[in-house]
Amino acid sequence: LLPDNPSQVGSVSVTVKVLDVNDNAPEFARFYEGFVCENAKAGQLIQTVSAIDRDDPQEGQHFYYSLAPEAANNPNFTLRDNQGN
């Protein structure tokens, strides 16, 4: 769905810092690209991401997601770790 006014379209990149020291760094399970419409409500879920790590067995891995300290107080962006990789 394309907007009626392309001048009202914006984009932002999200950087993910991976903290891992073994052979294979965790990676996203697939490519993610999220979209937010102008009528999105505060607190609305925008994107769910999942990661995999080729070093660990599928049953034993768990990833933790958190915002960088400098972004933690930004009221326009929140992140919730759903404890499910």
PyMOL Python script that loads the backbone (N, CA, C, O; Angstrom):
from pymol import cmd

cmd.read_pdbstr("""\
ATOM      1  N   LEU A   1       0.853  -1.168   0.000  1.00  0.00           N
ATOM      2  CA  LEU A   1       0.000   0.000   0.000  1.00  0.00           C
ATOM      3  C   LEU A   1       0.900   1.232   0.000  1.00  0.00           C
ATOM      4  O   LEU A   1       1.656   1.448   0.947  1.00  0.00           O
ATOM      5  N   LEU A   2       0.824   2.023  -1.035  1.00  0.00           N
ATOM      6  CA  LEU A   2       1.654   3.214  -1.155  1.00  0.00           C
ATOM      7  C   LEU A   2       0.916   4.423  -0.613  1.00  0.00           C
ATOM      8  O   LEU A   2      -0.304   4.510  -0.751  1.00  0.00           O
ATOM      9  N   PRO A   3       1.629   5.359  -0.001  1.00  0.00           N
ATOM     10  CA  PRO A   3       0.981   6.558   0.524  1.00  0.00           C
ATOM     11  C   PRO A   3       0.516   7.467  -0.613  1.00  0.00           C
ATOM     12  O   PRO A   3       1.056   7.436  -1.719  1.00  0.00           O
ATOM     13  N   ASP A   4      -0.503   8.277  -0.308  1.00  0.00           N
ATOM     14  CA  ASP A   4      -1.009   9.230  -1.292  1.00  0.00           C
ATOM     15  C   ASP A   4       0.002  10.328  -1.576  1.00  0.00           C
ATOM     16  O   ASP A   4       0.026  10.879  -2.677  1.00  0.00           O
ATOM     17  N   ASN A   5       0.834  10.651  -0.598  1.00  0.00           N
ATOM     18  CA  ASN A   5       1.782  11.741  -0.735  1.00  0.00           C
ATOM     19  C   ASN A   5       3.194  11.214  -0.430  1.00  0.00           C
ATOM     20  O   ASN A   5       3.565  11.104   0.738  1.00  0.00           O
ATOM     21  N   PRO A   6       3.978  10.889  -1.456  1.00  0.00           N
ATOM     22  CA  PRO A   6       5.326  10.348  -1.225  1.00  0.00           C
ATOM     23  C   PRO A   6       6.231  11.252  -0.404  1.00  0.00           C
ATOM     24  O   PRO A   6       7.205  10.767   0.172  1.00  0.00           O
ATOM     25  N   SER A   7       5.947  12.543  -0.330  1.00  0.00           N
ATOM     26  CA  SER A   7       6.784  13.435   0.476  1.00  0.00           C
ATOM     27  C   SER A   7       6.590  13.182   1.970  1.00  0.00           C
ATOM     28  O   SER A   7       7.360  13.691   2.785  1.00  0.00           O
ATOM     29  N   GLN A   8       5.583  12.411   2.335  1.00  0.00           N
ATOM     30  CA  GLN A   8       5.338  12.098   3.743  1.00  0.00           C
ATOM     31  C   GLN A   8       5.919  10.747   4.143  1.00  0.00           C
ATOM     32  O   GLN A   8       5.620  10.235   5.222  1.00  0.00           O
ATOM     33  N   VAL A   9       6.736  10.179   3.290  1.00  0.00           N
ATOM     34  CA  VAL A   9       7.368   8.900   3.572  1.00  0.00           C
ATOM     35  C   VAL A   9       8.741   9.151   4.191  1.00  0.00           C
ATOM     36  O   VAL A   9       9.494  10.002   3.717  1.00  0.00           O
ATOM     37  N   GLY A  10       9.058   8.422   5.229  1.00  0.00           N
ATOM     38  CA  GLY A  10      10.369   8.526   5.864  1.00  0.00           C
ATOM     39  C   GLY A  10      10.895   7.133   6.135  1.00  0.00           C
ATOM     40  O   GLY A  10      10.148   6.156   6.087  1.00  0.00           O
ATOM     41  N   SER A  11      12.161   7.045   6.416  1.00  0.00           N
ATOM     42  CA  SER A  11      12.739   5.744   6.752  1.00  0.00           C
ATOM     43  C   SER A  11      13.826   5.927   7.794  1.00  0.00           C
ATOM     44  O   SER A  11      14.387   7.011   7.950  1.00  0.00           O
ATOM     45  N   VAL A  12      14.106   4.862   8.493  1.00  0.00           N
ATOM     46  CA  VAL A  12      15.155   4.870   9.508  1.00  0.00           C
ATOM     47  C   VAL A  12      15.777   3.479   9.541  1.00  0.00           C
ATOM     48  O   VAL A  12      15.076   2.473   9.424  1.00  0.00           O
ATOM     49  N   SER A  13      17.075   3.430   9.700  1.00  0.00           N
ATOM     50  CA  SER A  13      17.769   2.151   9.852  1.00  0.00           C
ATOM     51  C   SER A  13      17.895   1.839  11.332  1.00  0.00           C
ATOM     52  O   SER A  13      18.077   2.736  12.155  1.00  0.00           O
ATOM     53  N   VAL A  14      17.798   0.575  11.659  1.00  0.00           N
ATOM     54  CA  VAL A  14      17.987   0.122  13.032  1.00  0.00           C
ATOM     55  C   VAL A  14      19.257  -0.714  13.060  1.00  0.00           C
ATOM     56  O   VAL A  14      19.402  -1.661  12.286  1.00  0.00           O
ATOM     57  N   THR A  15      20.167  -0.367  13.945  1.00  0.00           N
ATOM     58  CA  THR A  15      21.416  -1.087  14.075  1.00  0.00           C
ATOM     59  C   THR A  15      21.304  -2.095  15.207  1.00  0.00           C
ATOM     60  O   THR A  15      20.832  -1.767  16.295  1.00  0.00           O
ATOM     61  N   VAL A  16      21.735  -3.308  14.949  1.00  0.00           N
ATOM     62  CA  VAL A  16      21.732  -4.358  15.963  1.00  0.00           C
ATOM     63  C   VAL A  16      23.182  -4.679  16.294  1.00  0.00           C
ATOM     64  O   VAL A  16      23.957  -5.059  15.416  1.00  0.00           O
ATOM     65  N   LYS A  17      23.544  -4.527  17.549  1.00  0.00           N
ATOM     66  CA  LYS A  17      24.893  -4.850  18.006  1.00  0.00           C
ATOM     67  C   LYS A  17      24.856  -6.256  18.599  1.00  0.00           C
ATOM     68  O   LYS A  17      24.121  -6.516  19.552  1.00  0.00           O
ATOM     69  N   VAL A  18      25.645  -7.151  18.037  1.00  0.00           N
ATOM     70  CA  VAL A  18      25.683  -8.538  18.484  1.00  0.00           C
ATOM     71  C   VAL A  18      26.823  -8.701  19.481  1.00  0.00           C
ATOM     72  O   VAL A  18      27.978  -8.396  19.185  1.00  0.00           O
ATOM     73  N   LEU A  19      26.478  -9.184  20.656  1.00  0.00           N
ATOM     74  CA  LEU A  19      27.483  -9.421  21.699  1.00  0.00           C
ATOM     75  C   LEU A  19      27.664 -10.925  21.808  1.00  0.00           C
ATOM     76  O   LEU A  19      26.924 -11.592  22.532  1.00  0.00           O
ATOM     77  N   ASP A  20      28.637 -11.456  21.099  1.00  0.00           N
ATOM     78  CA  ASP A  20      28.874 -12.894  21.058  1.00  0.00           C
ATOM     79  C   ASP A  20      30.341 -13.110  20.721  1.00  0.00           C
ATOM     80  O   ASP A  20      30.891 -12.401  19.878  1.00  0.00           O
ATOM     81  N   VAL A  21      30.983 -14.077  21.366  1.00  0.00           N
ATOM     82  CA  VAL A  21      32.414 -14.240  21.167  1.00  0.00           C
ATOM     83  C   VAL A  21      32.812 -15.591  20.578  1.00  0.00           C
ATOM     84  O   VAL A  21      34.005 -15.865  20.445  1.00  0.00           O
ATOM     85  N   ASN A  22      31.859 -16.435  20.223  1.00  0.00           N
ATOM     86  CA  ASN A  22      32.244 -17.738  19.691  1.00  0.00           C
ATOM     87  C   ASN A  22      32.381 -17.703  18.167  1.00  0.00           C
ATOM     88  O   ASN A  22      32.380 -16.625  17.573  1.00  0.00           O
ATOM     89  N   ASP A  23      32.496 -18.857  17.537  1.00  0.00           N
ATOM     90  CA  ASP A  23      32.799 -18.951  16.108  1.00  0.00           C
ATOM     91  C   ASP A  23      31.778 -18.285  15.194  1.00  0.00           C
ATOM     92  O   ASP A  23      32.148 -17.539  14.287  1.00  0.00           O
ATOM     93  N   ASN A  24      30.524 -18.545  15.423  1.00  0.00           N
ATOM     94  CA  ASN A  24      29.463 -18.015  14.557  1.00  0.00           C
ATOM     95  C   ASN A  24      28.577 -17.057  15.342  1.00  0.00           C
ATOM     96  O   ASN A  24      27.931 -17.455  16.311  1.00  0.00           O
ATOM     97  N   ALA A  25      28.548 -15.828  14.934  1.00  0.00           N
ATOM     98  CA  ALA A  25      27.686 -14.846  15.600  1.00  0.00           C
ATOM     99  C   ALA A  25      26.225 -15.168  15.322  1.00  0.00           C
ATOM    100  O   ALA A  25      25.900 -15.679  14.250  1.00  0.00           O
ATOM    101  N   PRO A  26      25.340 -14.876  16.268  1.00  0.00           N
ATOM    102  CA  PRO A  26      23.911 -15.047  15.989  1.00  0.00           C
ATOM    103  C   PRO A  26      23.509 -14.182  14.799  1.00  0.00           C
ATOM    104  O   PRO A  26      24.132 -13.158  14.520  1.00  0.00           O
ATOM    105  N   GLU A  27      22.479 -14.603  14.117  1.00  0.00           N
ATOM    106  CA  GLU A  27      21.974 -13.845  12.972  1.00  0.00           C
ATOM    107  C   GLU A  27      20.456 -13.901  12.990  1.00  0.00           C
ATOM    108  O   GLU A  27      19.863 -14.793  13.598  1.00  0.00           O
ATOM    109  N   PHE A  28      19.836 -12.945  12.320  1.00  0.00           N
ATOM    110  CA  PHE A  28      18.385 -12.982  12.222  1.00  0.00           C
ATOM    111  C   PHE A  28      17.958 -14.221  11.460  1.00  0.00           C
ATOM    112  O   PHE A  28      18.652 -14.668  10.547  1.00  0.00           O
ATOM    113  N   ALA A  29      16.829 -14.769  11.829  1.00  0.00           N
ATOM    114  CA  ALA A  29      16.313 -15.969  11.178  1.00  0.00           C
ATOM    115  C   ALA A  29      15.934 -15.697   9.721  1.00  0.00           C
ATOM    116  O   ALA A  29      15.910 -16.617   8.902  1.00  0.00           O
ATOM    117  N   ARG A  30      15.642 -14.447   9.401  1.00  0.00           N
ATOM    118  CA  ARG A  30      15.313 -14.039   8.031  1.00  0.00           C
ATOM    119  C   ARG A  30      15.537 -12.536   7.916  1.00  0.00           C
ATOM    120  O   ARG A  30      15.852 -11.883   8.911  1.00  0.00           O
ATOM    121  N   PHE A  31      15.381 -11.981   6.731  1.00  0.00           N
ATOM    122  CA  PHE A  31      15.488 -10.540   6.532  1.00  0.00           C
ATOM    123  C   PHE A  31      14.208  -9.886   7.040  1.00  0.00           C
ATOM    124  O   PHE A  31      13.111 -10.370   6.763  1.00  0.00           O
ATOM    125  N   TYR A  32      14.341  -8.795   7.779  1.00  0.00           N
ATOM    126  CA  TYR A  32      13.177  -8.094   8.320  1.00  0.00           C
ATOM    127  C   TYR A  32      13.110  -6.690   7.761  1.00  0.00           C
ATOM    128  O   TYR A  32      14.126  -6.004   7.646  1.00  0.00           O
ATOM    129  N   GLU A  33      11.927  -6.275   7.420  1.00  0.00           N
ATOM    130  CA  GLU A  33      11.670  -4.905   7.003  1.00  0.00           C
ATOM    131  C   GLU A  33      10.301  -4.532   7.554  1.00  0.00           C
ATOM    132  O   GLU A  33       9.288  -5.105   7.151  1.00  0.00           O
ATOM    133  N   GLY A  34      10.270  -3.579   8.468  1.00  0.00           N
ATOM    134  CA  GLY A  34       9.018  -3.190   9.114  1.00  0.00           C
ATOM    135  C   GLY A  34       8.470  -1.899   8.559  1.00  0.00           C
ATOM    136  O   GLY A  34       9.213  -1.065   8.043  1.00  0.00           O
ATOM    137  N   PHE A  35       7.182  -1.739   8.667  1.00  0.00           N
ATOM    138  CA  PHE A  35       6.498  -0.534   8.202  1.00  0.00           C
ATOM    139  C   PHE A  35       5.568  -0.032   9.290  1.00  0.00           C
ATOM    140  O   PHE A  35       4.929  -0.822   9.984  1.00  0.00           O
ATOM    141  N   VAL A  36       5.494   1.278   9.437  1.00  0.00           N
ATOM    142  CA  VAL A  36       4.602   1.900  10.404  1.00  0.00           C
ATOM    143  C   VAL A  36       3.716   2.876   9.654  1.00  0.00           C
ATOM    144  O   VAL A  36       4.215   3.751   8.947  1.00  0.00           O
ATOM    145  N   CYS A  37       2.420   2.737   9.799  1.00  0.00           N
ATOM    146  CA  CYS A  37       1.479   3.649   9.153  1.00  0.00           C
ATOM    147  C   CYS A  37       1.225   4.850  10.055  1.00  0.00           C
ATOM    148  O   CYS A  37       1.425   4.786  11.268  1.00  0.00           O
ATOM    149  N   GLU A  38       0.783   5.936   9.448  1.00  0.00           N
ATOM    150  CA  GLU A  38       0.555   7.163  10.216  1.00  0.00           C
ATOM    151  C   GLU A  38      -0.524   7.007  11.270  1.00  0.00           C
ATOM    152  O   GLU A  38      -0.548   7.772  12.233  1.00  0.00           O
ATOM    153  N   ASN A  39      -1.417   6.038  11.119  1.00  0.00           N
ATOM    154  CA  ASN A  39      -2.476   5.865  12.112  1.00  0.00           C
ATOM    155  C   ASN A  39      -2.135   4.777  13.136  1.00  0.00           C
ATOM    156  O   ASN A  39      -3.028   4.292  13.831  1.00  0.00           O
ATOM    157  N   ALA A  40      -0.858   4.385  13.242  1.00  0.00           N
ATOM    158  CA  ALA A  40      -0.441   3.404  14.246  1.00  0.00           C
ATOM    159  C   ALA A  40      -0.661   3.994  15.635  1.00  0.00           C
ATOM    160  O   ALA A  40      -0.411   5.176  15.869  1.00  0.00           O
ATOM    161  N   LYS A  41      -1.122   3.168  16.531  1.00  0.00           N
ATOM    162  CA  LYS A  41      -1.412   3.608  17.897  1.00  0.00           C
ATOM    163  C   LYS A  41      -0.174   3.437  18.784  1.00  0.00           C
ATOM    164  O   LYS A  41       0.661   2.567  18.536  1.00  0.00           O
ATOM    165  N   ALA A  42      -0.068   4.267  19.807  1.00  0.00           N
ATOM    166  CA  ALA A  42       1.034   4.136  20.766  1.00  0.00           C
ATOM    167  C   ALA A  42       0.986   2.745  21.384  1.00  0.00           C
ATOM    168  O   ALA A  42      -0.079   2.277  21.786  1.00  0.00           O
ATOM    169  N   GLY A  43       2.131   2.090  21.459  1.00  0.00           N
ATOM    170  CA  GLY A  43       2.211   0.754  22.030  1.00  0.00           C
ATOM    171  C   GLY A  43       1.880  -0.363  21.059  1.00  0.00           C
ATOM    172  O   GLY A  43       1.927  -1.536  21.432  1.00  0.00           O
ATOM    173  N   GLN A  44       1.549  -0.026  19.829  1.00  0.00           N
ATOM    174  CA  GLN A  44       1.205  -1.041  18.825  1.00  0.00           C
ATOM    175  C   GLN A  44       2.445  -1.833  18.421  1.00  0.00           C
ATOM    176  O   GLN A  44       3.513  -1.258  18.212  1.00  0.00           O
ATOM    177  N   LEU A  45       2.302  -3.160  18.312  1.00  0.00           N
ATOM    178  CA  LEU A  45       3.397  -4.001  17.864  1.00  0.00           C
ATOM    179  C   LEU A  45       3.711  -3.691  16.410  1.00  0.00           C
ATOM    180  O   LEU A  45       2.816  -3.710  15.565  1.00  0.00           O
ATOM    181  N   ILE A  46       4.961  -3.408  16.113  1.00  0.00           N
ATOM    182  CA  ILE A  46       5.380  -3.059  14.755  1.00  0.00           C
ATOM    183  C   ILE A  46       6.126  -4.223  14.107  1.00  0.00           C
ATOM    184  O   ILE A  46       5.866  -4.544  12.947  1.00  0.00           O
ATOM    185  N   GLN A  47       7.046  -4.862  14.828  1.00  0.00           N
ATOM    186  CA  GLN A  47       7.862  -5.918  14.234  1.00  0.00           C
ATOM    187  C   GLN A  47       8.270  -6.909  15.310  1.00  0.00           C
ATOM    188  O   GLN A  47       8.593  -6.511  16.429  1.00  0.00           O
ATOM    189  N   THR A  48       8.258  -8.184  14.987  1.00  0.00           N
ATOM    190  CA  THR A  48       8.799  -9.228  15.846  1.00  0.00           C
ATOM    191  C   THR A  48       9.977  -9.842  15.099  1.00  0.00           C
ATOM    192  O   THR A  48       9.861 -10.185  13.922  1.00  0.00           O
ATOM    193  N   VAL A  49      11.114  -9.981  15.785  1.00  0.00           N
ATOM    194  CA  VAL A  49      12.297 -10.560  15.158  1.00  0.00           C
ATOM    195  C   VAL A  49      12.701 -11.818  15.904  1.00  0.00           C
ATOM    196  O   VAL A  49      12.397 -11.977  17.086  1.00  0.00           O
ATOM    197  N   SER A  50      13.383 -12.704  15.208  1.00  0.00           N
ATOM    198  CA  SER A  50      13.887 -13.946  15.785  1.00  0.00           C
ATOM    199  C   SER A  50      15.310 -14.152  15.289  1.00  0.00           C
ATOM    200  O   SER A  50      15.661 -13.738  14.184  1.00  0.00           O
ATOM    201  N   ALA A  51      16.127 -14.798  16.119  1.00  0.00           N
ATOM    202  CA  ALA A  51      17.534 -15.030  15.761  1.00  0.00           C
ATOM    203  C   ALA A  51      17.873 -16.503  15.885  1.00  0.00           C
ATOM    204  O   ALA A  51      17.188 -17.265  16.566  1.00  0.00           O
ATOM    205  N   ILE A  52      18.947 -16.884  15.211  1.00  0.00           N
ATOM    206  CA  ILE A  52      19.480 -18.237  15.302  1.00  0.00           C
ATOM    207  C   ILE A  52      20.986 -18.140  15.531  1.00  0.00           C
ATOM    208  O   ILE A  52      21.618 -17.147  15.171  1.00  0.00           O
ATOM    209  N   ASP A  53      21.547 -19.181  16.131  1.00  0.00           N
ATOM    210  CA  ASP A  53      22.989 -19.248  16.342  1.00  0.00           C
ATOM    211  C   ASP A  53      23.446 -20.641  15.946  1.00  0.00           C
ATOM    212  O   ASP A  53      23.046 -21.626  16.567  1.00  0.00           O
ATOM    213  N   ARG A  54      24.265 -20.731  14.936  1.00  0.00           N
ATOM    214  CA  ARG A  54      24.684 -22.028  14.405  1.00  0.00           C
ATOM    215  C   ARG A  54      25.642 -22.761  15.344  1.00  0.00           C
ATOM    216  O   ARG A  54      25.951 -23.929  15.107  1.00  0.00           O
ATOM    217  N   ASP A  55      26.121 -22.102  16.407  1.00  0.00           N
ATOM    218  CA  ASP A  55      27.010 -22.751  17.376  1.00  0.00           C
ATOM    219  C   ASP A  55      26.266 -23.567  18.424  1.00  0.00           C
ATOM    220  O   ASP A  55      26.809 -24.529  18.967  1.00  0.00           O
ATOM    221  N   ASP A  56      25.054 -23.194  18.704  1.00  0.00           N
ATOM    222  CA  ASP A  56      24.323 -23.791  19.822  1.00  0.00           C
ATOM    223  C   ASP A  56      23.227 -24.733  19.338  1.00  0.00           C
ATOM    224  O   ASP A  56      22.683 -24.542  18.251  1.00  0.00           O
ATOM    225  N   PRO A  57      22.900 -25.741  20.130  1.00  0.00           N
ATOM    226  CA  PRO A  57      21.791 -26.613  19.764  1.00  0.00           C
ATOM    227  C   PRO A  57      20.473 -25.842  19.787  1.00  0.00           C
ATOM    228  O   PRO A  57      20.302 -24.929  20.596  1.00  0.00           O
ATOM    229  N   GLN A  58      19.558 -26.198  18.920  1.00  0.00           N
ATOM    230  CA  GLN A  58      18.285 -25.494  18.791  1.00  0.00           C
ATOM    231  C   GLN A  58      17.539 -25.425  20.123  1.00  0.00           C
ATOM    232  O   GLN A  58      16.899 -24.413  20.409  1.00  0.00           O
ATOM    233  N   GLU A  59      17.603 -26.464  20.936  1.00  0.00           N
ATOM    234  CA  GLU A  59      16.852 -26.493  22.196  1.00  0.00           C
ATOM    235  C   GLU A  59      17.515 -25.643  23.286  1.00  0.00           C
ATOM    236  O   GLU A  59      16.843 -25.241  24.236  1.00  0.00           O
ATOM    237  N   GLY A  60      18.819 -25.361  23.168  1.00  0.00           N
ATOM    238  CA  GLY A  60      19.533 -24.723  24.253  1.00  0.00           C
ATOM    239  C   GLY A  60      19.811 -23.248  24.099  1.00  0.00           C
ATOM    240  O   GLY A  60      20.285 -22.622  25.047  1.00  0.00           O
ATOM    241  N   GLN A  61      19.543 -22.670  22.965  1.00  0.00           N
ATOM    242  CA  GLN A  61      19.901 -21.265  22.759  1.00  0.00           C
ATOM    243  C   GLN A  61      18.808 -20.331  23.268  1.00  0.00           C
ATOM    244  O   GLN A  61      17.620 -20.645  23.208  1.00  0.00           O
ATOM    245  N   HIS A  62      19.232 -19.198  23.761  1.00  0.00           N
ATOM    246  CA  HIS A  62      18.291 -18.136  24.124  1.00  0.00           C
ATOM    247  C   HIS A  62      18.996 -16.799  23.903  1.00  0.00           C
ATOM    248  O   HIS A  62      20.137 -16.603  24.321  1.00  0.00           O
ATOM    249  N   PHE A  63      18.306 -15.908  23.253  1.00  0.00           N
ATOM    250  CA  PHE A  63      18.850 -14.585  22.973  1.00  0.00           C
ATOM    251  C   PHE A  63      18.110 -13.552  23.792  1.00  0.00           C
ATOM    252  O   PHE A  63      16.920 -13.702  24.066  1.00  0.00           O
ATOM    253  N   TYR A  64      18.813 -12.504  24.182  1.00  0.00           N
ATOM    254  CA  TYR A  64      18.229 -11.398  24.930  1.00  0.00           C
ATOM    255  C   TYR A  64      18.337 -10.153  24.082  1.00  0.00           C
ATOM    256  O   TYR A  64      19.387  -9.879  23.501  1.00  0.00           O
ATOM    257  N   TYR A  65      17.274  -9.409  24.008  1.00  0.00           N
ATOM    258  CA  TYR A  65      17.237  -8.176  23.229  1.00  0.00           C
ATOM    259  C   TYR A  65      17.027  -7.016  24.189  1.00  0.00           C
ATOM    260  O   TYR A  65      16.229  -7.108  25.121  1.00  0.00           O
ATOM    261  N   SER A  66      17.747  -5.925  23.957  1.00  0.00           N
ATOM    262  CA  SER A  66      17.548  -4.726  24.769  1.00  0.00           C
ATOM    263  C   SER A  66      17.981  -3.515  23.966  1.00  0.00           C
ATOM    264  O   SER A  66      18.762  -3.624  23.020  1.00  0.00           O
ATOM    265  N   LEU A  67      17.462  -2.359  24.357  1.00  0.00           N
ATOM    266  CA  LEU A  67      17.873  -1.111  23.715  1.00  0.00           C
ATOM    267  C   LEU A  67      19.204  -0.668  24.280  1.00  0.00           C
ATOM    268  O   LEU A  67      19.506  -0.922  25.447  1.00  0.00           O
ATOM    269  N   ALA A  68      19.995  -0.012  23.465  1.00  0.00           N
ATOM    270  CA  ALA A  68      21.244   0.575  23.942  1.00  0.00           C
ATOM    271  C   ALA A  68      20.905   1.647  24.974  1.00  0.00           C
ATOM    272  O   ALA A  68      19.853   2.278  24.879  1.00  0.00           O
ATOM    273  N   PRO A  69      21.776   1.861  25.956  1.00  0.00           N
ATOM    274  CA  PRO A  69      21.486   2.854  27.003  1.00  0.00           C
ATOM    275  C   PRO A  69      21.103   4.230  26.448  1.00  0.00           C
ATOM    276  O   PRO A  69      20.231   4.901  27.001  1.00  0.00           O
ATOM    277  N   GLU A  70      21.749   4.647  25.365  1.00  0.00           N
ATOM    278  CA  GLU A  70      21.438   5.975  24.823  1.00  0.00           C
ATOM    279  C   GLU A  70      20.062   6.041  24.164  1.00  0.00           C
ATOM    280  O   GLU A  70      19.548   7.134  23.925  1.00  0.00           O
ATOM    281  N   ALA A  71      19.463   4.904  23.872  1.00  0.00           N
ATOM    282  CA  ALA A  71      18.132   4.876  23.252  1.00  0.00           C
ATOM    283  C   ALA A  71      17.037   4.508  24.253  1.00  0.00           C
ATOM    284  O   ALA A  71      15.852   4.595  23.932  1.00  0.00           O
ATOM    285  N   ALA A  72      17.417   4.105  25.443  1.00  0.00           N
ATOM    286  CA  ALA A  72      16.452   3.594  26.415  1.00  0.00           C
ATOM    287  C   ALA A  72      15.411   4.629  26.834  1.00  0.00           C
ATOM    288  O   ALA A  72      14.302   4.251  27.212  1.00  0.00           O
ATOM    289  N   ASN A  73      15.728   5.911  26.779  1.00  0.00           N
ATOM    290  CA  ASN A  73      14.788   6.947  27.202  1.00  0.00           C
ATOM    291  C   ASN A  73      14.053   7.604  26.043  1.00  0.00           C
ATOM    292  O   ASN A  73      13.385   8.620  26.233  1.00  0.00           O
ATOM    293  N   ASN A  74      14.165   7.043  24.854  1.00  0.00           N
ATOM    294  CA  ASN A  74      13.475   7.582  23.688  1.00  0.00           C
ATOM    295  C   ASN A  74      12.012   7.157  23.752  1.00  0.00           C
ATOM    296  O   ASN A  74      11.724   5.963  23.661  1.00  0.00           O
ATOM    297  N   PRO A  75      11.077   8.102  23.905  1.00  0.00           N
ATOM    298  CA  PRO A  75       9.663   7.731  24.035  1.00  0.00           C
ATOM    299  C   PRO A  75       9.042   7.237  22.728  1.00  0.00           C
ATOM    300  O   PRO A  75       7.922   6.727  22.739  1.00  0.00           O
ATOM    301  N   ASN A  76       9.743   7.379  21.606  1.00  0.00           N
ATOM    302  CA  ASN A  76       9.189   6.981  20.318  1.00  0.00           C
ATOM    303  C   ASN A  76       9.550   5.563  19.914  1.00  0.00           C
ATOM    304  O   ASN A  76       9.096   5.088  18.873  1.00  0.00           O
ATOM    305  N   PHE A  77      10.361   4.871  20.719  1.00  0.00           N
ATOM    306  CA  PHE A  77      10.792   3.536  20.342  1.00  0.00           C
ATOM    307  C   PHE A  77      10.961   2.691  21.591  1.00  0.00           C
ATOM    308  O   PHE A  77      11.669   3.088  22.516  1.00  0.00           O
ATOM    309  N   THR A  78      10.328   1.546  21.630  1.00  0.00           N
ATOM    310  CA  THR A  78      10.484   0.621  22.749  1.00  0.00           C
ATOM    311  C   THR A  78      10.753  -0.767  22.198  1.00  0.00           C
ATOM    312  O   THR A  78      10.448  -1.061  21.042  1.00  0.00           O
ATOM    313  N   LEU A  79      11.317  -1.602  23.026  1.00  0.00           N
ATOM    314  CA  LEU A  79      11.613  -2.961  22.638  1.00  0.00           C
ATOM    315  C   LEU A  79      11.214  -3.863  23.795  1.00  0.00           C
ATOM    316  O   LEU A  79      11.501  -3.561  24.953  1.00  0.00           O
ATOM    317  N   ARG A  80      10.552  -4.972  23.482  1.00  0.00           N
ATOM    318  CA  ARG A  80      10.162  -5.929  24.522  1.00  0.00           C
ATOM    319  C   ARG A  80      10.733  -7.287  24.169  1.00  0.00           C
ATOM    320  O   ARG A  80      10.503  -7.794  23.071  1.00  0.00           O
ATOM    321  N   ASP A  81      11.473  -7.878  25.087  1.00  0.00           N
ATOM    322  CA  ASP A  81      12.020  -9.221  24.899  1.00  0.00           C
ATOM    323  C   ASP A  81      10.925 -10.197  25.303  1.00  0.00           C
ATOM    324  O   ASP A  81      10.534 -10.241  26.469  1.00  0.00           O
ATOM    325  N   ASN A  82      10.425 -10.983  24.346  1.00  0.00           N
ATOM    326  CA  ASN A  82       9.343 -11.916  24.656  1.00  0.00           C
ATOM    327  C   ASN A  82       9.857 -13.280  25.111  1.00  0.00           C
ATOM    328  O   ASN A  82       9.082 -14.232  25.211  1.00  0.00           O
ATOM    329  N   GLN A  83      11.158 -13.383  25.387  1.00  0.00           N
ATOM    330  CA  GLN A  83      11.789 -14.594  25.916  1.00  0.00           C
ATOM    331  C   GLN A  83      11.649 -15.785  24.972  1.00  0.00           C
ATOM    332  O   GLN A  83      11.667 -16.932  25.418  1.00  0.00           O
ATOM    333  N   GLY A  84      11.510 -15.524  23.673  1.00  0.00           N
ATOM    334  CA  GLY A  84      11.321 -16.618  22.733  1.00  0.00           C
ATOM    335  C   GLY A  84      12.291 -16.609  21.565  1.00  0.00           C
ATOM    336  O   GLY A  84      11.954 -17.093  20.484  1.00  0.00           O
ATOM    337  N   ASN A  85      13.480 -16.074  21.757  1.00  0.00           N
ATOM    338  CA  ASN A  85      14.506 -15.964  20.720  1.00  0.00           C
ATOM    339  C   ASN A  85      14.054 -15.041  19.600  1.00  0.00           C
ATOM    340  O   ASN A  85      14.793 -14.830  18.639  1.00  0.00           O
TER     341      ASN A  85
END
""", "prot")
cmd.dss("prot")
cmd.show_as("cartoon", "prot")
cmd.util.cbc("prot")
cmd.orient("prot")
